[in-house]
Amino acid sequence: MDTKGTNMTAEKFNLLSFQGKMRTLHLSWMAFFITFVVWFNMAPLKEAIVGDTGISIAQWKTLLILNVALTIPARVIIGALTDKYGPRLVYSSLLAVCSIPCFAFALADNFTQMAIARFALGFIGAGFVVGIRMVSEWFPPKELGTAEGVYGGWGNFGSAAAAFTLPTLAIVFGGDDGWRYAIGITGIMSLCFSVVYYKSVSDTPKGSTYFRPKKLGGLEVTSKGDFFFLLVMKTPMYLALALLTWKLSPEGVSMLSQSVATSIYVGLALLYVYDAYSTFKVNKEVFVKPVAEIHRYQFKQVAVLNILYFATFGSELAVVSMLPAFFADTFELSMATAGLLAGMYAFMNLMSRPGGGLISDKFGRKKTLLILTAGLAVGYFCMSQITSAWPIWLAVLTVMACSFFVQSGEGAVFAVVPLIKRRLTGQIAGMTGAYGNVGAVTYLTIYSIVDTSTFFMVIAGTAVLGFVALLFMNEPSGTITEVKEDGSVELINVN
């Protein structure tokens, strides 16, 4: 029996290095950065796209919905594939395959073609979960939060980079097709980097074992109670997809007919039943004999992280999409100025996510999450109080302070994810990541029916729920037990 923290290279954590584990970290955040540039390459080019193609504003909003629709199931699927086939192959394949709908969108000349391309591009939003598993293989527990924070924060900045650069790129190319060239270039970046990533990284440091799940088809759990808890936690993902369908139905933007929408509802219900059956097939042994204590993990750990990511990343995605208009309306600013001020929220990602991971490494996972979640609730409560009577500088400062807690919270969540069960890290990251998108869909739907102040209060309320859920989470400690292919047992230290 081996007891170790896996054969991770012992070099120092040095962001300026491009060797060993740091090289893997840098290449992984670059891959994530490119997925976010591609995923969010449409929004900054709104005027050019609408002007050139003649689509309506309702159709434009539909494209924005379609852009995130597939990401919920995609994160779960990609997480499972990552655990089975390894992050090197899955990330490279995702970057290459998703360049195809990116090119298709650049070449589209009617709404239907654009809608299909954008729907397919939702898959690239799942890239995030692949790197979570990759980074967890290369860094010891005492550095894992920081490393995952750098990966998430720097990669996440791809959406802001797209907003800063793509409009200029479209102008440089000029003409009605400038936006098409700008979007096409992001597809070329994705395709080229897929080759670079495949040739430059390995799934684990030399001599380490890559632990794979015993079966593919559902997340493994280690008790009967956890099996039913998992089925309950799957439900909101299907409800979010049903909510997206409702938005596209005649009751929403009327992209889908009532009969098509009804078919999708039925399909989602059948898919849930099939998913539950597949999960049972993977876990049927727990109904026959108890899992040995040494091999157990608590699914409640995953459930708490899901709720926290719903409140953190879910609110970030929702707020980023409405903040420019909020600033413009509240303070009577031009959209350009409002966009610049709102950009401060996303800009905080560069430091906040790594900061949340670093604090988590230094002071403990649970304590850090409790403090950051409390700060999140207070931050959104303060944002709900912003009115035109406030000085603009104070409003911007409030938004940036809130965004620090939001994004540090995201970093702290993913400082815990890889410490639950090594061979299931991709699937756990996939489910937690999907909950972030479920949160975004939920919050944006609420935003469409209430005023802005109430919207921020609702997010603050869910953060309070997250704080209560956190009280039930256990601080990761001790070791994770994994079995090698030769039958020998390895204990992975998580302290």
Beta strands, then each sheet from edge to edge (+ up, - down):
strand 1: 2-4
strand 2: 479-483
strand 3: 489-493
sheet 1: 1+ 3+ 2-
end
